[in-house]
Amino acid sequence: SNIFPEKFYLYQNYPNPFNPSTKISWQIPASLNPSQGGTLVTLKVYDMLGKVMVTLVNEEESAGTYAIEFNASQLASGNYFYQLTAGEFKQTKKMVLLR
């Protein structure tokens, strides 16, 4: 059976702390723009000063659960934030890169 998520949700990355890669997962409920193919979703990683370090996702997505592997081998050790934006929904989580 097709079971779709009931709400937007951004999961904590795993593992955390990580070196050099981690998995980030999220879920999207029914599309906000079904006539246009889905909900515009962006997933970005920020440093402690709020500078965008990388955009991992910037695309239309339909309802479902998603995951992406983030390789931070080009970044310095430290605290970072990742933020999921979809329509009016916005959620941010913290992750730690240890070398």
Secondary structure, DSSP 8 states (H G I E B T S, - for coil): -----SS-EE---BSSSBSSEEEEEEEE-S-S-GGGTSEEEEEEEE-TTS-EEEEEEEEEE-SEEEEEEEE-TTS-SEEEEEEEEETTEEEEEEEEE--
